[in-house]
Amino acid sequence: MGNGYSVIVEGILASHRYGQMFTKLFTDHDGPSLAYYLDVSFDETVRRHQTRPQRSEFSDDDMRSWYLPGDTLGLPHEHTVAEGSSFNDTLQLMIAQLAAAGQPRPAPYPAGASRQPRPAPCCPTPAE
């Protein structure tokens, strides 16, 4: 975050466990910080999980023990994304809000660097 990159953290992030850490991270970060809560039912959570490459890494029962409906982190600039929001609508919302917040574009890799950007390992575009 401090190097001009946008960072996305995704998961079931229980406020009692992660709220303080993210509050500190947002407070300590000089740039814009936005948070999004995906407000979906448990059934929809399971359905979306079944589209992920790592769907066999944990079960529906595991997710049920983690699932906390309405458990936002209570962060400043935390936005709720409704279950009916499509992948593309949600992506466009995030891009627009980052641009409005003044998020700088990531700097290119230094000349001669052999690193290549990696695609997100999880989240294929859901069928709409």
N, C-alpha and C positions, 0 to 999 in steps of 0.2 A: 504494500500500500504506500509506503513511504518513497517508493521508487517510481511513482507515476503510473502504476498499473491499476486497473480495476480488478477487484477481488470479489469472487462470489463464493459464499459458503452455503451449502445446501444440506438439509437434513431435518430430522425431527429434533429440534433444539429446545429442550425443556427449559422454561424460564428459571426454575429453581436451581438448575444445574449450570446453565450457560449465561443467564441474564447479567450477572455481575461482570463476567469476563468480557462480554460484548459491550457493556456500558463503558468499561475502562478502555477498550479498544477504540470505541467511537469518540470518547473524550480525549484520548491521547493523539488521535489522528488529526493532522492539520487540514487535510483535504475534506471534500464532501463525503459523508457517510450516509447511506440509505439502507433501510432494512425492509424486507418484504415477508409478510406472513401469508402463506398459501392456505386459504380457508376452505379446505375440502373435507368431505365426510370420510370416515374410515374406509367404507367400501370403495370410494374413488381413489384413496391412497393405495389400497391393495391393487386395484385395476392398473393404476399408473406404474406401480412397482413391477408388475408382471411384464411390462414393456422394456424393462432395463436389463442390460447384459448381466448385472450382478444379482438378478432375481433369486438365484438359488443360494445366496450367501446368508439369508435369514428368512424366516417363515412369517406367515400371516400372524401366527400367535406371538412371535417375537415383536412384530410391529404393533400388535394390539397392546402389549405391555408398555410400549413407549408412547403410544398415541394419546395426546392431550388436546381435545378440541378447544379452540379459542385461546390457546396458551401463547399469547404474543410475548415478546421479550420486553415490551414497554419502553422501547428505545425512541429517542427523538427521530422524527422522519421515518417512522415505521409505517409501511403501507400494507393494507390488506388486499390480497388478490382473490377475487371470488372464484368459486368452483367453475362457473360458466365461462371464465375468461380463457380464450384460446391461447395456445402456445405463442402464436405470432402476436396477438394483442398484448399479452404479458411482456413479451420481449420488447415490443415497440414502446410500451409504457416505461419500462426500465431505461431504455436508451434515451427517451425524451426527458425523463427526470434526471438522469445523470448529466445530460447536456445542460439542462436548466440550472443544475447545481454547480456547473462550471468544472466538471470532471475533465481533466486533461486527457488527450489521446495518448495511449502508450507510446513511449519512445521505441524506435526500431532497435533491433539487436545491434550491438557494436559491430563495426566492420570486422570481417574475418571470423565472427562467432559462428560456431558450428551448431548451436542450438536451433531447433526448429519449434515453432509453437505446437503444442499438443492439443488435439481436440478434446473436448470434455469427455471423460470416460463413461459417463452415465446418461443420460437423458436424451434419447433419440426423439426427434420431433414426433409427437403423438399424431395419429391419424385424426383428421378433423372432418 
